[in-house]
Amino acid sequence: MEQTENTASWNERQREARPNAVTVGLAVALAVCAALLALVGLTEPDGLAQRMLFLAALVLTTGDVLDGAGLARRDTARIRDAHAWVFAFYMGSFWVVGVALLMHPAAFVPAVWLPAAVVFGLIMGLTPLGGGRKASSTRYDLEFPRTDTPGGRVMYFGWPFVYLAVVAGLWAFPPDDGWQPDYVMFQAVFLMGLVPLYGPRRDLPALWFGGWPKIAGMGLLVLALAAF
């Protein structure tokens, strides 16, 4: 009887923590579209196929980062809430990197889109308008956030500054022969998804419920570099 109850409880937890069908469908659709673009557009001069691979990787690798920041942020979105500022940073960064990947490189003007990203991030992070970006808490281990330890706290709240310094440094101080555009985009996507606040729940299979989007996204990042 007890074993039956435990099995039922396990199955119930799995159902509760199952990724949202819309999220999974979107991620799969992005991955499939990106793969098709890569197959038919390897010689496409403007790099559209590669940019779509990077865009799909961006969605997959940063989901847990955005979810964690959104869950930790107070509903009131007070200015003194450090988590609200982290959420604002990641929303703005996600938006501007996504726009850069969607647009033709010649049409992306940093002087226009970077301020727009700052405004978007502040609206989403520091006003009630951003309250809709809430993840299901059943998929994450909320009892053990990264900020529980002093080192983890420094890493989590300091990572946005590291990210800005690296990406801005690559853009502002290129070598004499310049960076390859795919190298800068790789770093912009890869670094954004490295430091989530919460890991997947420890009582659930980590690969499916927590790790599969990150693994798939990293695979697309590698594909984007290797195929072009």
C-alpha positions as CSV (number, residue, x, y, z in Angstrom):
1,M,0.0,0.0,0.0
2,E,2.8,2.4,1.0
3,Q,4.7,1.6,-2.2
4,T,1.6,2.3,-4.3
5,E,1.2,5.7,-2.5
6,N,4.8,6.5,-3.1
7,T,4.5,5.6,-6.8
8,A,1.4,7.7,-7.1
9,S,3.1,10.6,-5.4
10,W,6.1,10.3,-7.8
11,N,3.8,10.3,-10.8
12,E,2.0,13.3,-9.5
13,R,5.2,15.2,-9.0
14,Q,6.2,14.4,-12.6
15,R,2.9,15.6,-13.9
16,E,3.3,18.9,-11.9
17,A,6.8,19.5,-13.1
18,R,6.3,18.6,-16.7
19,P,7.5,21.5,-19.0
20,N,4.7,23.6,-20.4
21,A,3.5,22.2,-23.7
22,V,3.6,25.6,-25.4
23,T,7.2,26.1,-24.2
24,V,8.3,22.7,-25.4
25,G,6.5,23.1,-28.7
26,L,8.1,26.5,-29.3
27,A,11.6,25.2,-28.5
28,V,11.1,22.2,-30.8
29,A,9.8,24.4,-33.6
30,L,12.7,26.8,-33.2
31,A,15.2,24.0,-33.3
32,V,13.6,22.4,-36.3
33,C,13.3,25.6,-38.2
34,A,16.9,26.5,-37.4
35,A,18.1,23.1,-38.5
36,L,16.2,23.4,-41.8
37,L,17.7,26.8,-42.4
38,A,21.1,25.4,-41.7
39,L,20.6,22.6,-44.2
40,V,19.4,24.9,-47.0
41,G,21.3,28.0,-46.3
42,L,24.9,27.0,-45.6
43,T,26.1,29.4,-48.3
44,E,23.6,32.1,-47.6
45,P,25.7,35.3,-47.7
46,D,24.0,37.2,-45.0
47,G,24.3,34.4,-42.4
48,L,20.6,34.0,-41.9
49,A,20.7,30.3,-41.2
50,Q,23.5,30.7,-38.6
51,R,21.7,33.6,-36.9
52,M,18.6,31.5,-36.6
53,L,20.6,28.7,-35.0
54,F,22.0,31.2,-32.5
55,L,18.4,32.5,-31.8
56,A,17.1,29.0,-31.1
57,A,20.1,28.4,-28.8
58,L,19.4,31.7,-27.0
59,V,15.8,30.6,-26.2
60,L,16.8,27.2,-25.0
61,T,19.9,28.1,-22.9
62,T,18.5,31.2,-21.1
63,G,15.0,29.8,-20.1
64,D,16.1,28.8,-16.6
65,V,18.0,32.1,-16.1
66,L,14.9,34.2,-17.0
67,D,12.6,31.9,-15.0
68,G,14.8,32.0,-11.9
69,A,15.1,35.8,-12.0
70,G,11.4,36.2,-12.5
71,L,10.5,33.8,-9.7
72,A,12.8,35.6,-7.2
73,R,11.6,39.1,-8.2
74,R,9.0,40.6,-5.9
75,D,5.6,41.1,-7.4
76,T,5.7,44.8,-6.3
77,A,9.0,45.2,-8.4
78,R,10.6,47.6,-5.9
79,I,13.6,49.5,-6.9
80,R,15.5,48.2,-3.9
81,D,14.9,44.6,-4.9
82,A,18.2,43.3,-6.3
83,H,16.4,40.4,-8.0
84,A,14.3,42.9,-9.9
85,W,17.4,44.5,-11.3
86,V,18.9,41.1,-12.3
87,F,15.6,40.3,-14.0
88,A,15.6,43.7,-15.8
89,F,19.1,43.1,-17.0
90,Y,18.5,39.6,-18.4
91,M,15.2,40.7,-20.1
92,G,16.9,43.6,-21.8
93,S,19.9,41.5,-22.8
94,F,17.7,38.7,-24.1
95,W,15.7,41.3,-26.1
96,V,18.6,43.1,-27.7
97,V,20.5,39.9,-28.6
98,G,17.3,38.5,-30.1
99,V,16.8,41.6,-32.2
100,A,20.4,41.6,-33.3
101,L,20.0,38.0,-34.5
102,L,16.7,38.6,-36.2
103,M,17.9,41.6,-38.2
104,H,20.3,41.9,-41.0
105,P,23.7,42.9,-39.6
106,A,23.8,46.1,-41.6
107,A,20.4,47.2,-40.2
108,F,21.3,46.7,-36.6
109,V,22.2,50.1,-35.2
110,P,23.5,49.8,-31.6
111,A,22.8,53.5,-30.9
112,V,19.1,52.8,-31.4
113,W,18.6,49.3,-30.1
114,L,20.7,49.4,-27.0
115,P,18.8,52.3,-25.4
116,A,15.5,50.5,-26.4
117,A,16.8,47.3,-24.7
118,V,17.5,49.3,-21.5
119,V,14.0,50.8,-21.5
120,F,12.4,47.4,-22.1
121,G,14.4,45.7,-19.4
122,L,13.5,48.4,-16.8
123,I,9.8,48.2,-17.7
124,M,9.8,44.4,-17.4
125,G,12.0,44.4,-14.2
126,L,10.9,47.4,-12.2
127,T,7.2,47.8,-13.0
128,P,4.2,45.5,-12.5
129,L,4.0,45.1,-16.3
130,G,6.8,42.5,-16.0
131,G,4.8,40.4,-13.6
132,G,3.6,38.1,-16.4
133,R,7.1,36.6,-16.8
134,K,6.5,34.0,-14.1
135,A,7.6,30.4,-14.4
136,S,6.1,27.3,-12.8
137,S,7.9,26.8,-9.5
138,T,7.3,23.1,-9.7
139,R,10.3,22.7,-12.1
140,Y,12.9,24.3,-9.9
141,D,14.5,23.6,-6.6
142,L,13.5,26.8,-4.8
143,E,14.9,25.7,-1.4
144,F,18.5,25.9,-2.7
145,P,19.1,29.0,-4.7
146,R,22.6,29.9,-5.8
147,T,22.5,32.9,-3.5
148,D,22.5,30.6,-0.4
149,T,26.3,30.7,-0.2
150,P,28.5,33.8,-0.1
151,G,30.4,32.7,-3.2
152,G,27.2,31.9,-5.1
153,R,25.7,35.2,-4.1
154,V,28.7,37.1,-5.5
155,M,28.6,35.0,-8.7
156,Y,24.9,35.5,-9.3
157,F,24.7,39.2,-8.7
158,G,28.1,39.9,-10.2
159,W,27.6,37.9,-13.4
160,P,25.6,40.6,-15.2
161,F,28.7,42.9,-14.8
162,V,31.0,40.1,-16.1
163,Y,28.7,39.6,-19.0
164,L,28.6,43.2,-19.9
165,A,32.4,43.6,-19.5
166,V,33.1,40.6,-21.8
167,V,30.6,41.4,-24.5
168,A,31.2,45.1,-24.5
169,G,35.0,44.5,-24.5
170,L,34.7,42.2,-27.5
171,W,32.7,44.8,-29.4
172,A,34.7,47.9,-28.4
173,F,38.2,46.4,-28.6
174,P,38.5,44.0,-31.5
175,P,41.9,42.8,-32.7
176,D,43.5,44.5,-35.7
177,D,41.9,42.1,-38.2
178,G,38.5,42.1,-36.3
179,W,36.5,39.4,-34.7
180,Q,34.5,36.9,-36.7
181,P,30.8,37.9,-36.2
182,D,29.9,34.4,-35.1
183,Y,32.4,34.5,-32.3
184,V,30.9,37.6,-30.7
185,M,27.4,36.2,-31.1
186,F,28.5,32.9,-29.6
187,Q,29.8,34.6,-26.5
188,A,26.7,36.8,-26.2
189,V,24.4,33.7,-26.2
190,F,26.7,31.3,-24.3
191,L,27.6,33.6,-21.4
192,M,24.0,34.7,-20.8
193,G,22.8,31.2,-19.9
194,L,25.6,30.1,-17.5
195,V,24.4,31.3,-14.1
196,P,20.7,30.5,-13.3
197,L,19.5,31.2,-9.8
198,Y,17.8,27.8,-9.3
199,G,18.6,24.4,-10.5
200,P,16.1,21.7,-11.4
201,R,14.3,19.9,-8.6
202,R,16.5,17.2,-7.1
203,D,13.6,14.7,-6.8
204,L,13.0,14.7,-10.6
205,P,15.0,13.4,-13.5
206,A,17.3,16.3,-14.2
207,L,17.8,15.6,-17.9
208,W,14.2,16.0,-19.0
209,F,12.8,18.3,-16.4
210,G,15.8,20.6,-16.0
211,G,18.7,20.0,-18.3
212,W,17.4,19.2,-21.7
213,P,16.8,22.8,-22.9
214,K,20.4,23.7,-21.9
215,I,21.9,20.6,-23.5
216,A,19.9,21.2,-26.8
217,G,20.8,24.9,-26.8
218,M,24.5,24.1,-26.4
219,G,24.3,21.6,-29.2
220,L,22.8,24.3,-31.5
221,L,25.6,26.7,-30.5
222,V,28.2,24.1,-31.5
223,L,26.3,23.4,-34.7
224,A,26.1,27.1,-35.5
225,L,29.9,27.3,-35.3
226,A,30.8,24.0,-36.9
227,A,28.4,24.3,-39.9
228,F,29.6,27.6,-41.0
